[in-house]
Amino acid sequence: RLTHTPTVQELDPAWSPDATRIAFAAKPDANTSSDIWVMNEDGSGRRRLTKSFGGPIDRQPAWSPDGSSIAWTRSVPSEGASDIWVMNSGGGEKRPVLEAPAGRYAGSPAWSPDGQRIAFASDLKGGFPDIWTMRPNGSGLRRITSSPEIEGNPAWSPDGASLAFERWKGGSTKLYRVQANGQNEQLVPHGSGSAEQPAWSPDGSAMAFVRSPLGGGEKDIAAVRVGGTETGPLAVAAGADL
C-alpha cells in the first residue's frame, strides 16, 4: 500500500518510464477539485504539481516517453469544457496544448512511444467523443475514428503502429484497435460483458482491461491476446477492481 489518506481520494496512477515515480490525481473529500501529484515508487516523496484550489479538476496524468513531461486533463466546470495541458514533470512550465470550446470535451491523453504524438478522446466536431491525435504542442490534429458511438481511453501499442480504445455501443463497452493512421479498425474479442480501459503488454501481444458483467455488477481485471483469445481474469475480488 503506497498511500493512506482517509479523507483524500487518489486516482489515475501512472508509472514514469523509468519506473521510479508514480503520477496520480488526488481529490480531498471536502474539495470539488483534484490536483496532479507525484511520488516515489515506494510511496515516499509526495509532491504536488498542480494547485487548483477549488477551481479546475486535474486528472489523468500521462508521462512522455522520456519522462520529462506530463500531459493531463484539466476540466473547468464554469466553462463546461475539458482541455489537455502539458507540464514539465517537475511541475514547471504548465501550458494548454488543446483548449476545447465551451461545452466540449478533450481528455484521456496518451503519448506515443516515440513522443511525437498524443492520442486523446474528444468531441471537437460535435456528437460523441472520437479518438484523435496531435503533436505535443497541439498542432497537427488528426481524427482517427469517426462513429456515432462514445469512444475513449486510447492506448498506444508498444511499437506505436496501433491504438486500442473503448467504444460504448448497444448498452455495453467493447475494445477496438486501429492503425495510427485511422485505417483497418478491428474489434478485439474479449469474451462476455463490457470491456474498458485497455492497456497493452510490453511486447504488444496482449491487453489487460477492466471487465464488468452485462446488466451491472463488480468490475474485475482481465486480459486478452491481441489475436482475440481471452486469457481469463487477473483479479477477482468482492470489491470493484479498476
C-alpha positions in Angstrom: 0.0 0.0 0.0 1.6 3.3 -1.1 -0.9 5.9 0.2 -3.1 6.1 3.3 -5.2 9.2 3.3 -8.7 8.6 4.7 -10.0 12.0 3.6 -8.5 12.1 0.1 -9.3 10.0 -3.0 -6.2 9.1 -5.1 -6.9 8.3 -8.7 -5.4 7.6 -12.1 -1.9 6.2 -11.1 0.7 6.3 -13.9 4.2 4.9 -13.8 7.1 7.1 -15.0 9.0 5.5 -17.9 11.9 4.6 -15.6 9.6 3.1 -13.0 10.9 5.3 -10.2 7.9 7.6 -9.8 4.1 7.4 -10.0 1.9 10.3 -11.0 -1.6 10.4 -9.8 -4.6 12.7 -9.1 -5.7 13.5 -5.6 -9.1 14.8 -4.6 -9.8 15.8 -0.9 -13.3 14.7 0.1 -14.0 18.3 1.2 -13.0 19.7 -2.2 -14.7 19.6 -5.6 -11.4 19.8 -7.5 -8.4 17.5 -7.8 -4.7 18.0 -8.5 -1.8 16.1 -10.0 0.8 14.7 -7.6 3.9 12.5 -8.0 5.6 10.2 -5.5 8.5 7.8 -5.5 7.7 4.2 -6.4 7.6 3.2 -2.6 5.1 6.0 -1.8 7.7 8.4 -0.3 8.5 11.9 -1.6 4.9 13.0 -2.4 4.9 16.3 -4.3 2.0 18.4 -5.6 2.5 19.6 -9.2 -0.8 21.5 -9.8 -2.7 23.6 -7.3 -6.2 24.3 -8.5 -7.6 25.4 -5.0 -11.2 24.5 -5.7 -11.1 25.6 -9.4 -10.2 23.3 -12.3 -10.3 19.5 -11.9 -6.9 18.0 -12.9 -7.0 14.2 -13.8 -5.5 11.5 -16.0 -1.7 12.2 -15.9 0.3 10.7 -18.7 4.1 10.7 -18.9 6.1 11.4 -22.0 8.4 8.5 -23.0 11.5 10.3 -21.9 9.9 11.2 -18.5 10.5 14.9 -19.0 6.8 15.9 -19.3 3.4 15.0 -18.1 0.2 15.6 -20.0 -3.1 15.7 -18.2 -6.8 16.5 -18.5 -8.0 19.8 -16.9 -11.8 20.2 -16.6 -13.2 23.7 -16.0 -16.7 23.3 -14.6 -17.5 27.0 -15.1 -16.9 26.7 -18.8 -18.3 23.2 -19.2 -15.1 22.2 -21.0 -12.1 19.8 -20.6 -8.7 20.7 -22.0 -5.4 18.9 -22.4 -2.4 20.5 -20.7 1.3 19.6 -20.6 3.9 20.5 -17.9 7.5 19.7 -17.0 7.5 16.6 -14.9 9.0 18.6 -12.1 5.8 20.8 -12.1 7.0 23.8 -14.0 6.1 25.3 -17.4 2.4 24.4 -17.4 0.7 25.1 -20.7 -2.6 24.2 -22.5 -1.9 22.3 -25.7 -5.6 21.8 -26.7 -8.3 24.1 -25.4 -11.7 22.7 -26.3 -14.6 25.2 -27.0 -17.1 25.8 -24.2 -19.3 22.7 -23.7 -16.8 20.4 -25.4 -14.5 17.7 -24.0 -10.9 16.7 -24.6 -9.3 14.2 -22.3 -7.5 10.8 -21.7 -4.2 11.9 -23.2 -1.7 9.1 -24.1 1.8 9.7 -25.5 3.0 7.7 -28.5 6.1 5.6 -27.8 8.3 7.9 -29.8 6.9 11.0 -28.1 5.9 12.6 -31.3 2.1 12.4 -30.9 -0.5 12.5 -28.1 -3.7 10.5 -28.6 -6.9 11.6 -26.8 -10.7 11.4 -26.9 -12.7 14.5 -27.8 -16.0 15.7 -29.3 -14.3 18.6 -31.1 -16.6 18.1 -34.1 -19.7 17.7 -32.1 -21.6 14.5 -31.4 -20.0 11.8 -29.2 -16.2 11.7 -28.5 -13.9 10.2 -31.1 -10.2 9.3 -30.9 -7.8 12.0 -32.1 -4.0 12.5 -32.2 -1.9 15.7 -32.2 1.7 16.8 -31.8 2.7 17.6 -28.2 2.4 21.3 -28.9 -1.2 20.9 -30.0 -0.6 21.2 -33.8 -1.2 18.5 -36.4 -4.7 17.5 -35.3 -5.7 14.2 -36.8 -9.1 12.5 -36.3 -8.5 8.7 -36.0 -12.1 7.5 -35.6 -15.5 8.8 -36.6 -18.5 7.0 -35.4 -21.9 7.7 -33.7 -20.8 5.9 -30.5 -18.9 7.1 -27.5 -15.1 6.3 -27.7 -12.4 6.8 -25.1 -9.3 5.7 -23.2 -6.9 5.4 -26.2 -3.7 3.3 -25.6 -0.7 3.1 -28.0 0.7 -0.3 -28.9 4.4 -0.5 -27.9 5.6 -0.2 -31.5 3.4 2.9 -32.0 1.7 1.4 -35.0 -1.8 0.9 -33.5 -4.2 2.4 -30.9 -6.5 0.4 -28.7 -9.6 2.2 -27.4 -13.0 1.5 -25.9 -16.4 2.1 -27.6 -19.8 2.2 -26.0 -22.4 0.7 -28.2 -25.7 -1.0 -27.6 -25.6 -0.9 -23.9 -22.1 -2.3 -23.4 -18.5 -1.2 -24.0 -16.2 -3.1 -26.3 -12.5 -2.9 -27.2 -11.2 -2.0 -30.6 -7.8 -1.4 -32.2 -7.0 0.8 -35.2 -3.8 1.7 -37.1 -2.3 5.0 -36.0 -3.4 6.5 -39.4 -7.0 5.6 -38.7 -7.1 2.6 -41.1 -8.0 -1.1 -40.5 -10.2 -0.7 -37.4 -10.9 -4.1 -35.8 -12.9 -5.4 -32.8 -10.8 -7.1 -30.2 -12.8 -10.1 -29.0 -12.8 -10.2 -25.2 -15.5 -12.6 -24.0 -18.7 -11.7 -22.3 -19.5 -8.4 -20.5 -18.3 -4.9 -21.1 -14.6 -4.1 -21.5 -12.9 -0.8 -20.7 -9.5 0.9 -20.2 -7.2 -1.2 -22.4 -3.5 -1.4 -21.5 -1.0 -3.2 -23.8 1.5 -5.7 -22.6 5.2 -4.5 -23.2 5.6 -6.9 -26.1 2.3 -5.9 -27.7 0.9 -9.5 -27.7 -1.9 -8.9 -25.2 -4.1 -6.3 -23.5 -5.3 -6.0 -19.9 -8.6 -4.4 -19.4 -11.4 -3.7 -16.9 -14.4 -6.1 -17.3 -17.9 -5.8 -15.9 -20.9 -8.1 -16.4 -23.7 -7.0 -18.6 -26.5 -5.5 -16.5 -24.1 -4.3 -13.8 -22.0 -5.9 -11.1 -18.5 -5.7 -9.7 -15.6 -5.0 -12.1 -12.6 -7.2 -12.5 -9.2 -7.1 -14.3 -8.9 -9.5 -17.3 -6.6 -9.9 -20.2 -6.9 -10.9 -23.9 -4.4 -11.8 -26.5 -4.4 -9.3 -29.4 -5.4 -12.2 -31.7 -8.6 -12.5 -29.7 -8.0 -15.3 -27.2 -9.0 -14.4 -23.7 -6.5 -15.4 -21.1 -9.0 -15.2 -18.2 -9.4 -12.9 -15.2 -6.4 -11.5 -13.5 -8.0 -10.1 -10.4 -11.4 -11.1 -8.9 -12.4 -9.7 -5.6 -15.6 -8.8 -3.7 -15.0 -5.1 -4.5 -14.5 -3.4 -7.8 -11.1 -3.5 -9.5 -10.2 -0.5 -11.6 
